[in-house]
Amino acid sequence: MPYIGSKPIASVHSATLESFIDDRLEGGAKPATVNRTLEVVRTILNKCARVWRDELDNPWLSAPPLIELLDESGARKPYPISWDEQKRLFAELPQHLQEMALYAVNTGCRDENVAGLRWEWERKIPELGRSVFVIPASEFKGNRPHVVILNDVAWSVVEARRGRHDKYVFTYCNEKKSLPPDRIDTINNTAWQKARSRAKLAQVRVHDLRHTFAQRLRAAGVVKEDRDVLMGHASSTMGEHYATPTVARLIELANLVSQTRDTPTLLRVVNG
């Protein structure tokens, strides 16, 4: 449910399940265990196309999407990207996806928590002139709230998004179809996949942006307890994270990822 429960049935396919797969494997589940869940999803989608009908006797889906099962002989390993790979990949992304990816790689947030980020979750901390975002338990893996700490880069992305939409932080406006700005369902869309191919990084998944943030925190010497808090692994209460000195320290730690830079990275984050 936390991964695809809010999506229309027609939006469920292999790509939308990538975060679920990566989280389960990262948590220690074996490919065979993950496959059992994927088989349930595949069965439901097949029934939507072949068995279930609406009031006009039309199938719920015109055709069932292909749900690819994992190779049970070996699990896919995380692929944290280098700064050079980040530069290549982000340069191929359209502006709206580049902003989302830049936010993700600087906060460690999962795809669904970036795409669904809401302004109403923002909590301002006047003493710091900054904000945090509190993702409610209903929207976060593990059914517990998570306080997202924004380093300087993530904060600049959020600031650039202000005033564009009254509900969601990250939106897209399809000018060709004269449609108003609306929420983006996932970073992992066709534009992302084409950008990966052009950058010759087809092995990189959206979830690897989270792995990248974690790897850079380790490389910067951030201890595991603090990494867990920044990544949302810790079970500490939100109240502890609202304390201004605590938030200030965590921002400082999150900013250390920039010290792991091995090559200059130019990114198009603009306001307007």
Secondary structure, DSSP 4 states (H G I P E B T S, - for coil): -TTTTTS-GGG-STGGGHHHHHHHHHTT--HHHHHHHHHHHHHHHHHHHHT-B-TTS-BSSSSPPP-PPP-TTSPPPP-PPPHHHHHHHHHHS-HHHHHHHHHHHHH---HHHHHT-BGGGEEEETTTTEEEEEE-GGGSTTSS-EEE---HHHHHHHHHHTTS-SSBSSEE--GGGTPPPEE-S-SSSHHHHHHHHHTT-TT--THHHHHHHHHHHHHTT--HHHHHHHHT-----HHHHHSHHHHHHHHHHHGGGGGG--S---------
